[in-house]
Amino acid sequence: MKRSQAMQVTTYYINNIPVYIRNLPSGDIAVWHPYNLKLGSIIYGICIGHGYWDSDYKNWIIFNGFASHVISAIHARSSYHV
């Protein structure tokens, strides 16, 4: 896991591909990763039902009440942390 202080972004790696989690002013979180079908399927399974897909930004917006659950699930799937 790597935290960027300026942007409040946490980075996890699943199958050596970064997954970025950013805190939003609303208390929700944004989850973004580079395009990858296998990783997309994993992230979809974690995020579905806990927020919505924002097609403008091509990321998931996870509602505040589910943020810790989604972060924990991504953390559990991560192959390593930096």
C-alpha positions in Angstrom: 0.0 0.0 0.0 1.4 3.4 -0.9 -0.2 6.7 0.2 0.1 10.0 -1.6 -0.3 12.7 0.9 -1.1 15.5 -1.6 -3.9 13.6 -3.3 -5.0 11.2 -0.5 -4.6 8.2 -2.8 -4.0 4.7 -1.6 -2.5 2.2 -4.1 -2.9 -1.6 -3.8 -1.6 -4.1 -6.3 -3.6 -7.1 -7.5 -1.8 -9.3 -10.0 0.9 -6.6 -10.2 -1.7 -4.1 -11.5 -2.3 -0.9 -9.4 -5.7 -0.2 -7.9 -6.1 3.4 -6.8 -8.5 4.4 -4.0 -9.1 8.1 -3.5 -11.1 9.7 -0.7 -13.7 12.1 -1.9 -15.0 15.3 -0.1 -18.4 13.6 0.3 -16.9 10.8 2.4 -17.3 8.3 -0.5 -14.3 6.8 -2.2 -13.3 6.4 -5.9 -11.8 3.1 -7.0 -9.8 3.2 -10.3 -7.5 0.8 -12.1 -6.0 0.6 -15.6 -8.0 -1.4 -18.1 -7.5 -5.1 -17.5 -10.3 -7.7 -18.0 -9.3 -10.0 -15.2 -8.7 -7.2 -12.7 -11.9 -5.5 -13.9 -13.8 -8.7 -13.1 -12.3 -8.8 -9.6 -13.0 -5.2 -8.8 -16.5 -5.5 -10.3 -17.3 -8.3 -7.9 -16.0 -6.3 -4.9 -17.7 -3.0 -5.8 -21.1 -4.0 -7.3 -23.9 -3.3 -4.9 -21.8 -0.9 -2.8 -21.8 2.2 -5.1 -22.0 2.9 -8.9 -19.9 2.9 -12.0 -19.1 6.5 -13.1 -18.6 6.2 -16.9 -17.4 9.8 -17.2 -14.3 9.0 -15.1 -14.3 5.3 -15.7 -14.1 4.5 -12.0 -16.3 3.2 -9.2 -17.8 5.5 -6.6 -18.3 3.6 -3.4 -20.8 5.0 -0.9 -19.3 6.0 2.5 -21.1 3.3 4.4 -19.5 0.6 2.3 -16.0 2.2 2.0 -14.3 0.2 4.7 -15.8 -3.1 3.4 -14.6 -2.4 -0.1 -11.1 -1.3 1.0 -10.8 -4.4 3.2 -11.8 -6.7 0.2 -9.3 -5.0 -2.1 -6.6 -5.3 0.6 -7.4 -9.0 1.0 -7.0 -9.6 -2.8 -3.8 -7.5 -3.1 -0.7 -9.5 -4.0 1.7 -7.0 -2.4 1.9 -3.5 -0.9 4.5 -0.9 -1.6 
